[in-house]
């Protein structure tokens, strides 16, 4: 899928992804459920990939 966003939108998306990444490690540590912990780890990897794709747009 391709979408077009301007620099300001790219910066906003990177900021949102960075904030979520900052919170997700704490959630992983405080989660008792192994399944939820794995889901959060999967989400973290997805967000890291998204950040990589978005960073050139925001630069």
Rosetta constraint file for C-alpha pairs under 8 A:
AtomPair CA 5 CA 9 HARMONIC 5.86 0.50
AtomPair CA 5 CA 10 HARMONIC 6.34 0.50
AtomPair CA 5 CA 57 HARMONIC 7.96 0.50
AtomPair CA 6 CA 10 HARMONIC 6.20 0.50
AtomPair CA 6 CA 57 HARMONIC 7.59 0.50
AtomPair CA 7 CA 11 HARMONIC 6.13 0.50
AtomPair CA 7 CA 57 HARMONIC 6.06 0.50
AtomPair CA 7 CA 58 HARMONIC 5.06 0.50
AtomPair CA 7 CA 59 HARMONIC 7.30 0.50
AtomPair CA 8 CA 12 HARMONIC 6.25 0.50
AtomPair CA 8 CA 58 HARMONIC 6.97 0.50
AtomPair CA 9 CA 13 HARMONIC 6.21 0.50
AtomPair CA 9 CA 58 HARMONIC 7.70 0.50
AtomPair CA 10 CA 14 HARMONIC 6.17 0.50
AtomPair CA 10 CA 54 HARMONIC 6.38 0.50
AtomPair CA 10 CA 55 HARMONIC 7.57 0.50
AtomPair CA 10 CA 57 HARMONIC 5.56 0.50
AtomPair CA 10 CA 58 HARMONIC 4.58 0.50
AtomPair CA 11 CA 15 HARMONIC 6.12 0.50
AtomPair CA 11 CA 55 HARMONIC 7.87 0.50
AtomPair CA 11 CA 57 HARMONIC 7.64 0.50
AtomPair CA 11 CA 58 HARMONIC 4.60 0.50
AtomPair CA 11 CA 59 HARMONIC 7.80 0.50
AtomPair CA 12 CA 16 HARMONIC 6.28 0.50
AtomPair CA 13 CA 17 HARMONIC 6.19 0.50
AtomPair CA 13 CA 54 HARMONIC 7.54 0.50
AtomPair CA 14 CA 18 HARMONIC 6.02 0.50
AtomPair CA 14 CA 51 HARMONIC 6.07 0.50
AtomPair CA 14 CA 54 HARMONIC 6.33 0.50
AtomPair CA 14 CA 55 HARMONIC 6.66 0.50
AtomPair CA 14 CA 58 HARMONIC 7.25 0.50
AtomPair CA 15 CA 19 HARMONIC 6.17 0.50
AtomPair CA 16 CA 20 HARMONIC 6.28 0.50
AtomPair CA 17 CA 21 HARMONIC 6.10 0.50
AtomPair CA 17 CA 47 HARMONIC 6.33 0.50
AtomPair CA 17 CA 50 HARMONIC 7.75 0.50
AtomPair CA 17 CA 51 HARMONIC 6.53 0.50
AtomPair CA 18 CA 22 HARMONIC 6.15 0.50
AtomPair CA 18 CA 51 HARMONIC 7.59 0.50
AtomPair CA 19 CA 23 HARMONIC 6.48 0.50
AtomPair CA 20 CA 24 HARMONIC 6.02 0.50
AtomPair CA 21 CA 25 HARMONIC 7.04 0.50
AtomPair CA 21 CA 44 HARMONIC 6.38 0.50
AtomPair CA 21 CA 47 HARMONIC 7.01 0.50
AtomPair CA 21 CA 48 HARMONIC 7.75 0.50
AtomPair CA 22 CA 26 HARMONIC 7.83 0.50
AtomPair CA 23 CA 27 HARMONIC 6.54 0.50
AtomPair CA 24 CA 28 HARMONIC 6.17 0.50
AtomPair CA 24 CA 40 HARMONIC 6.88 0.50
AtomPair CA 24 CA 44 HARMONIC 6.87 0.50
AtomPair CA 25 CA 29 HARMONIC 6.34 0.50
AtomPair CA 26 CA 30 HARMONIC 6.26 0.50
AtomPair CA 27 CA 31 HARMONIC 6.03 0.50
AtomPair CA 27 CA 40 HARMONIC 7.75 0.50
AtomPair CA 28 CA 37 HARMONIC 5.30 0.50
AtomPair CA 28 CA 40 HARMONIC 6.34 0.50
AtomPair CA 28 CA 41 HARMONIC 7.25 0.50
AtomPair CA 31 CA 36 HARMONIC 7.07 0.50
AtomPair CA 31 CA 37 HARMONIC 6.05 0.50
AtomPair CA 32 CA 36 HARMONIC 7.98 0.50
AtomPair CA 32 CA 37 HARMONIC 7.51 0.50
AtomPair CA 33 CA 37 HARMONIC 6.08 0.50
AtomPair CA 34 CA 38 HARMONIC 6.19 0.50
AtomPair CA 35 CA 39 HARMONIC 6.22 0.50
AtomPair CA 36 CA 40 HARMONIC 6.13 0.50
AtomPair CA 37 CA 41 HARMONIC 6.25 0.50
AtomPair CA 38 CA 42 HARMONIC 6.15 0.50
AtomPair CA 39 CA 43 HARMONIC 6.19 0.50
AtomPair CA 40 CA 44 HARMONIC 6.11 0.50
AtomPair CA 41 CA 45 HARMONIC 6.36 0.50
AtomPair CA 42 CA 46 HARMONIC 6.27 0.50
AtomPair CA 43 CA 47 HARMONIC 6.11 0.50
AtomPair CA 44 CA 48 HARMONIC 6.14 0.50
AtomPair CA 45 CA 49 HARMONIC 6.30 0.50
AtomPair CA 46 CA 50 HARMONIC 6.22 0.50
AtomPair CA 47 CA 51 HARMONIC 6.04 0.50
AtomPair CA 48 CA 52 HARMONIC 6.33 0.50
AtomPair CA 49 CA 53 HARMONIC 6.39 0.50
AtomPair CA 50 CA 54 HARMONIC 6.08 0.50
AtomPair CA 51 CA 55 HARMONIC 5.84 0.50
AtomPair CA 52 CA 56 HARMONIC 7.71 0.50
AtomPair CA 53 CA 57 HARMONIC 7.77 0.50
AtomPair CA 54 CA 58 HARMONIC 6.47 0.50
AtomPair CA 55 CA 59 HARMONIC 6.22 0.50
